[in-house]
């Protein structure tokens, strides 16, 4: 697997965390992989074999692009042979305003937008190995789009405070950082993202636990709970199981085995 990340220009940094590219050979058989929740929304262009989402034992093909919004449980995708992806990792409080779409709580969302017109040219560039050129085209498109969109400054300030503290700030302090009342912040945040500040903060905090256990499976759960502001170890374990379907200890054991066997990330296109 090859994975590259590209930092956005300054003009996009209030809306986009990064652009990224994945190249993975899944083999001839249809292969399933899980995408575990985190605190971002992803716009996904994919090339090569068809990409499917699994639901109730059925496979549904996904267009390019589609969106992975905030998940409350793992999403299961599948493909075969070579799969290449260009992703745009967006902040959930900015992505819908950036695209001019109504906010929603859809985990995986198919949407109609002029950005889809990029696919054909991107496919040609990716097919000839011109990854940097392809990413540059996506970057330019979103730079032009951002210049015509007003991103709510209050939400940007709130998001910055949440990111800097890994989702550990209480809503009252997030509102203070955004120079807003709790009521005003919550109303605007939900209108723009489809989620509450508490929802997104919980995912940000969970993401830190997930990443730490993946990169260091021997991390102590109690110490992580204290460091990241959970009430106690049981609170962390409940939240972790809510988002992954497994306990932190079981996840750490699987991470240890997977890293020894594969030496690669645990998801296909939502990276740690």
DAPEHU-V415512 format. One record per pair of residues at least 6 apart in sequence whose C-alpha atoms are under 6 Angstrom apart, sorted by the first residue. I is the first residue (numbers start at 0). J is the second residue. Records with the same first field share a line. If there is no record, write none. Layout:
BEGIN
I = J, J
END
This chain:
BEGIN
0 = 22, 23
1 = 21, 22
2 = 20, 21
3 = 19, 20
4 = 18, 19
5 = 17, 18, 19
6 = 17
7 = 17
14 = 89, 90, 93
15 = 88, 89, 90
16 = 88, 89
17 = 88
18 = 86, 87
19 = 85, 86
20 = 84, 85
21 = 83, 84
22 = 82, 83
23 = 81, 82
24 = 80, 81
25 = 79, 80
26 = 79, 80
27 = 79, 80
28 = 79
29 = 78, 79
30 = 77, 78, 79
31 = 76, 77
32 = 75, 76
33 = 74, 75
34 = 73, 74, 266
35 = 73
36 = 70
37 = 202, 206
38 = 202, 203
39 = 89, 90, 91
40 = 67, 68, 69, 88, 89, 91
41 = 66, 67, 87, 88, 89
42 = 65, 66, 86, 87
43 = 64, 65, 66, 86
44 = 63, 64, 84, 85
45 = 63, 83, 84
46 = 83
47 = 81, 82
48 = 82
50 = 60, 61, 78
51 = 58, 59, 60, 61, 76, 77
52 = 58, 59, 75, 76
53 = 75, 76
65 = 109
66 = 107, 108
67 = 106, 107
68 = 106, 107
69 = 106
70 = 106
71 = 242
72 = 242, 243
73 = 243
91 = 192
92 = 191, 192
95 = 102
102 = 191, 192, 193
103 = 193
104 = 193
121 = 133
124 = 133
153 = 177
156 = 177
157 = 173, 177
165 = 203, 204
166 = 200, 203, 204
171 = 181
174 = 180, 181
189 = 195
210 = 271
212 = 251
213 = 254
216 = 251, 255
221 = 232
224 = 231, 232, 235
229 = 235
240 = 246
END
